[in-house]
């Protein structure tokens, strides 16, 4: 267990509980690949519901024994409800202090935002007040062409790049070590290489990038994907970006056969996490709330008044790779690093089961593995020739490369 001291005080990331407040289902944008199919401007969390949620969660100290906690605020766009968020965070801090709770001073307030109102006075006041316990990611999808292809305003339909990029310098000044999240769908594959390089040029050193889990992929998308990643690999290695920049598509920990002893854990944290919405309902993950589901009914495991029903939670605690994967996935020679989303598994399943793994990204994962092998082979050949391999390996940060 690693204790990290810094802005967030004593922080134990590997034993942290993730608790999500869905403060609103509204957003200024209507991103074309967004899995939140039921976004709306009506369902907003009230202070009464939020207070009940906090009181219940903090009363479960004996059950929620994780050393640290992440209080995650999402929407829609969470900063649309910055006044409520500010009030919730103040109440959490006060109550954890009053209760002498073991999470006091070992907590993080986490946000993923579209960045549109990042520079607003209320958001900036909130950041100043909570800075030492704060993690904020602004989502910018790459260059203007790629970003504006999908991340469009819901009313006027125009792209949002110009309004987001103006806030990147302020964000990086405040959170220089933060990375961004990039989403890839079928239509924007051709822009991957230029988009990652563009994000580097903005001063973003860490790019977390992944393909959508939904079944949107067309014939030959995997080949186009591999071509883009191979070109990106060339640019990163030939340009020396690997010294100071990272892209989560390239990882030494993927593309290998499974170790049957160590690789049977569930990729997703559903059931270990907890989410609460405006109605005060608890979910094993936000992806099981109604606004995240295309065809299935939400899975509610309790509410802020009656608490968590452990019988409804129990099936999620039995999930691992074996209980939900087909044999061909277990035996796959490049299985390591092949991700899944528990909510998408449920939504795409033939029945109302959480034990059927969705495999829409199979060919995309295999394409990533081929490009990933190319990347590391080329990089290590270069480092060997330059006599720098040992120094590079010693300087690499330790990471499990799991990005959700």
Secondary structure, DSSP 8 states (H G I E B T S, - for coil): --EE-STTSSEEGGGEEEEEEE-BS--SB--TT-S-TT--SS-B--HHHHHHHHHHHHHTTTT---SEEEEEEESS-GGGGHHHHHHHHHHHHHHHHHTT-TTTTSEEEEEEE--TTTTSHHHHHHHHHHGGGEEEEE---SSHHHHHHH-BBTTT--B-HHHHHTTHHHHHHH-TT--EEEEE-GGGGGGHHHHHHHHHHTT--EEEEEE-SSS---TTHHHHHHHHHHHHHHHHHHTTGGGT-EETT--TTSSS---TTTS-S-SS-TTTSEEE-TT-EEESSGGGSGGG-SSS-----EETTTEE-HHHHHHHHT--HHHHS-HHHHH-TT-TT----HHHHHHHSSSS-SSS---TTHHHHHHHHHHHHHHHHHHHHHHHHHT-HHHHHHH---------
